[in-house]
Amino acid sequence: MPDVRIVDVTDDASFALVPPCADPGFDHRSCDYWEDAERGSKAARAAWFEPLVPASAEPVRAEPEPAFNPFAPAASRSPSANPFARSDDDPLAGNPFAPRRPARPQASGDTPRKLGLLGRGLAIFGSYAKVLLVDDVPAVYTQFGPLSAYPRALHLRELYPQLPRSPLPAVITCIATTTEARGGGHARFLIGAVCEDLGGRGFAAVEAYPERGARADATSAANPEFWRSVGFAIAVDDDRYPVLRREL
C-alpha cells in the first residue's frame, strides 16, 4: 500500500511541494487567476518563484533605547520600558500579569508572491491550499478558502442570483493531479479531506466553478462530472460555467 499524506501549504517548505501543472504553459505556483478577477492569469511566470526582497534593501540599524526615566513626561518614555503602556495591536501586550498569547502564523514578507497570496488568511482562516503526497512524491494540489479571498469566484457567483446568499459558502478553486498520479483516486480523497476541514472551520457548504468543455490540462477546476463524483450537486446549470455545491 502506498503511503498517502496531506500537507497544508503554509511556508516555504510546503510551498516547494506544490507539483507542476500537467501543461507546462500553466503553473499553480504563479497563478493568480482566482485572486485577480481583472488581470489574473494561470500562466507560468518564473519571476513569481523568487522571494520578494528589494534589490536595494539595506540592513536597518537599531537605535539604542534610552534608559527609562520615571520623571520624564509620559510621551517621551519608551513603550517597551513601561509595563503599563497600551499597545494598539494588542491591549494586553504590555500587561506583565496577562497570559501570553500564542503567535499567529503568517507568511513572511520575503516569500514568493504566490505563497504570499496563500498566506493572507493564515492568522484568521487557516491554510488556503493542500498538497497530497504519495510515497512522499507530490501528486495532487488543491486551493480553497472563503469567497472573500477569490474575487473571480465572487464575480462568477454574482451572475447567479438564485444561489443562496446566506450563509456564504467556502469555495474550492483548484484541483489538479499530476500526469503520473492520475487514475488513483487521489484527487477525490483530497477533496474529501478539504470538505471535512472546511466543515470543521464552520462552513455549511462549499462550491466549485468548473468550466465545461475545457481540456483536462488547461483547467484547474476539473469538470462537473468530477465534482458530482465527490458529493457535489449542480446548483446552477450553465453551458460553460455551472456551479456545483455540496452541503457540509
C-alpha positions as CSV (number, residue, x, y, z in Angstrom):
1,M,0.0,0.0,0.0
2,P,1.4,3.4,-0.9
3,D,1.9,6.0,1.9
4,V,-0.5,8.8,1.4
5,R,-0.4,12.0,3.4
6,I,-1.7,15.6,3.1
7,V,0.3,18.7,3.8
8,D,-1.1,22.2,4.3
9,V,0.8,24.9,2.3
10,T,1.8,27.4,4.9
11,D,5.5,28.1,4.4
12,D,8.4,27.8,2.0
13,A,9.0,24.1,2.7
14,S,5.4,23.1,2.0
15,F,5.1,25.6,-0.9
16,A,8.1,23.8,-2.6
17,L,5.9,20.6,-2.6
18,V,3.3,22.1,-5.0
19,P,3.6,19.9,-8.1
20,P,3.9,21.4,-11.6
21,C,0.9,21.6,-13.9
22,A,0.5,18.9,-16.5
23,D,0.5,21.6,-19.1
24,P,3.9,23.5,-18.8
25,G,2.2,26.7,-20.0
26,F,0.4,26.9,-16.7
27,D,1.7,26.8,-13.2
28,H,-0.1,26.7,-9.8
29,R,2.9,28.4,-8.2
30,S,2.4,31.6,-10.1
31,C,-1.3,31.5,-10.9
32,D,-3.5,34.4,-9.6
33,Y,-6.4,33.7,-11.8
34,W,-8.9,33.4,-8.9
35,E,-7.3,36.1,-6.8
36,D,-7.4,38.8,-9.5
37,A,-10.7,39.0,-11.3
38,E,-9.5,41.6,-13.8
39,R,-5.9,40.6,-14.7
40,G,-5.4,37.2,-13.2
41,S,-3.6,34.6,-15.1
42,K,-2.9,30.9,-15.0
43,A,0.4,31.3,-17.0
44,A,3.7,30.1,-15.7
45,R,5.7,33.2,-14.5
46,A,9.2,32.3,-13.3
47,A,9.7,35.6,-11.6
48,W,6.9,34.8,-9.1
49,F,9.0,32.0,-7.6
50,E,11.6,34.4,-6.3
51,P,11.4,35.9,-2.8
52,L,10.1,39.5,-2.6
53,V,13.3,41.1,-1.4
54,P,14.1,44.6,-2.7
55,A,17.4,44.8,-4.6
56,S,18.5,47.9,-2.7
57,A,17.5,46.7,0.7
58,E,19.9,47.6,3.4
59,P,20.0,46.3,7.0
60,V,18.2,48.6,9.4
61,R,20.4,49.8,12.2
62,A,18.7,49.6,15.6
63,E,18.9,52.8,17.6
64,P,19.9,52.4,21.2
65,E,16.9,52.7,23.5
66,P,17.2,55.4,26.1
67,A,17.3,54.4,29.7
68,F,14.0,54.6,31.5
69,N,13.4,57.8,33.3
70,P,10.5,57.7,35.8
71,F,10.4,61.5,35.9
72,A,10.3,62.1,32.2
73,P,6.9,63.1,30.5
74,A,4.8,60.1,29.5
75,A,5.1,60.9,25.8
76,S,8.9,60.6,25.8
77,R,9.1,57.3,27.6
78,S,9.9,54.2,25.7
79,P,6.7,52.0,25.4
80,S,8.9,48.9,25.9
81,A,10.1,50.3,29.2
82,N,6.7,51.0,30.6
83,P,5.0,47.7,31.7
84,F,1.6,49.5,31.8
85,A,1.8,51.1,28.4
86,R,-1.0,50.1,26.0
87,S,-0.3,48.5,22.6
88,D,-2.5,49.4,19.7
89,D,-2.1,45.9,18.3
90,D,-2.8,44.0,21.5
91,P,-4.2,45.8,24.6
92,L,-2.7,43.0,26.8
93,A,0.8,43.1,25.2
94,G,2.2,45.4,27.9
95,N,0.5,43.8,30.8
96,P,3.1,41.6,32.7
97,F,0.2,39.8,34.5
98,A,-1.7,38.8,31.4
99,P,-1.2,35.3,29.9
100,R,1.0,35.3,26.8
101,R,-0.9,34.7,23.6
102,P,0.5,32.2,21.0
103,A,2.0,33.8,18.0
104,R,-0.4,33.7,15.0
105,P,1.0,32.0,11.8
106,Q,1.7,34.3,8.9
107,A,3.7,34.3,5.7
108,S,6.9,36.4,5.9
109,G,7.4,39.4,3.7
110,D,10.3,37.8,1.7
111,T,8.3,34.7,0.4
112,P,7.4,34.1,-3.3
113,R,4.4,36.1,-4.4
114,K,2.0,33.2,-4.7
115,L,2.9,32.0,-1.2
116,G,2.2,35.5,0.0
117,L,-1.3,35.2,-1.5
118,L,-1.9,31.8,0.0
119,G,-0.7,33.1,3.4
120,R,-3.0,36.1,3.6
121,G,-5.6,34.3,5.8
122,L,-3.3,32.1,8.0
123,A,-3.9,34.2,11.1
124,I,-7.7,34.1,10.8
125,F,-8.9,31.4,8.4
126,G,-6.0,28.9,8.2
127,S,-4.4,27.4,5.2
128,Y,-5.7,28.1,1.7
129,A,-4.0,25.1,-0.1
130,K,-3.1,21.5,0.4
131,V,-0.8,19.0,-1.4
132,L,-1.4,15.3,-1.3
133,L,1.8,13.2,-1.4
134,V,2.1,9.5,-2.4
135,D,5.2,7.9,-1.0
136,D,6.5,11.4,-0.4
137,V,6.0,12.4,-4.1
138,P,3.6,15.4,-4.7
139,A,0.6,14.1,-6.6
140,V,-2.4,16.4,-6.2
141,Y,-2.8,20.1,-5.4
142,T,-5.9,21.9,-4.3
143,Q,-6.7,25.5,-3.4
144,F,-9.7,26.7,-1.4
145,G,-10.9,29.3,1.1
146,P,-13.6,31.9,1.8
147,L,-15.2,33.8,-1.1
148,S,-13.5,37.0,0.0
149,A,-10.1,35.5,-0.9
150,Y,-11.1,34.9,-4.5
151,P,-12.7,37.9,-6.3
152,R,-13.2,35.9,-9.6
153,A,-15.2,33.3,-7.7
154,L,-17.2,36.1,-6.1
155,H,-17.8,37.6,-9.5
156,L,-18.9,34.3,-11.1
157,R,-21.3,33.7,-8.2
158,E,-22.9,37.2,-8.6
159,L,-24.0,36.1,-12.1
160,Y,-26.4,33.6,-10.5
161,P,-28.8,35.4,-8.1
162,Q,-30.6,32.1,-7.4
163,L,-27.7,30.8,-5.3
164,P,-28.2,31.0,-1.6
165,R,-26.8,34.3,-0.1
166,S,-26.6,33.2,3.5
167,P,-24.6,31.6,4.8
168,L,-22.0,32.2,2.2
169,P,-20.1,29.0,1.2
170,A,-16.4,28.3,1.1
171,V,-15.0,27.7,-2.4
172,I,-12.6,25.2,-3.9
173,T,-11.0,26.9,-6.9
174,C,-8.4,24.4,-8.0
175,I,-7.9,20.6,-8.0
176,A,-5.1,19.2,-10.2
177,T,-3.4,15.8,-10.4
178,T,0.0,15.2,-11.9
179,T,0.0,13.1,-15.1
180,E,1.8,10.2,-13.3
181,A,-0.7,10.1,-10.4
182,R,-3.9,10.1,-12.4
183,G,-6.4,7.3,-12.1
184,G,-5.5,6.5,-8.4
185,G,-8.5,8.3,-6.8
186,H,-6.1,10.7,-5.0
187,A,-8.0,13.9,-6.1
188,R,-11.3,12.5,-4.7
189,F,-9.6,11.6,-1.5
190,L,-8.0,15.1,-1.2
191,I,-11.4,16.9,-1.9
192,G,-13.0,14.8,0.8
193,A,-10.3,15.9,3.3
194,V,-10.8,19.5,2.3
195,C,-14.6,19.3,2.8
196,E,-14.1,17.8,6.2
197,D,-11.6,20.5,7.1
198,L,-13.9,23.3,5.9
199,G,-16.8,21.9,7.8
200,G,-14.6,21.9,10.9
201,R,-13.9,25.6,10.3
202,G,-17.6,26.4,10.4
203,F,-18.7,26.4,6.8
204,A,-22.1,25.0,6.0
205,A,-21.5,24.5,2.3
206,V,-18.7,24.6,-0.3
207,E,-18.9,25.4,-4.1
208,A,-16.8,24.8,-7.2
209,Y,-16.9,26.5,-10.6
210,P,-15.7,24.1,-13.3
211,E,-15.5,25.0,-17.0
212,R,-17.4,22.8,-19.4
213,G,-15.5,21.7,-22.5
214,A,-12.1,22.7,-21.3
215,R,-9.1,20.4,-21.9
216,A,-8.1,18.4,-18.8
217,D,-4.7,20.0,-18.7
218,A,-6.0,23.5,-19.4
219,T,-8.4,23.8,-16.4
220,S,-7.6,23.7,-12.7
221,A,-11.2,23.4,-11.7
222,A,-11.9,19.9,-13.2
223,N,-15.2,19.2,-14.8
224,P,-18.8,18.8,-13.4
225,E,-18.6,15.0,-13.5
226,F,-15.7,15.0,-11.2
227,W,-17.4,17.2,-8.6
228,R,-20.6,15.1,-8.8
229,S,-18.4,12.0,-8.0
230,V,-17.3,13.6,-4.7
231,G,-20.7,14.5,-3.4
232,F,-21.4,17.8,-5.1
233,A,-24.7,18.6,-6.9
234,I,-25.4,21.0,-9.7
235,A,-26.7,24.2,-8.1
236,V,-26.9,26.2,-11.3
237,D,-26.6,24.6,-14.7
238,D,-24.8,26.5,-17.4
239,D,-23.4,25.7,-20.8
240,R,-19.9,26.9,-19.8
241,Y,-19.7,27.7,-16.0
242,P,-22.0,25.6,-14.0
243,V,-22.0,25.9,-10.2
244,L,-21.5,22.7,-8.2
245,R,-22.4,22.8,-4.5
246,R,-22.0,20.4,-1.5
247,E,-23.6,20.9,1.9
248,L,-21.3,20.2,4.8
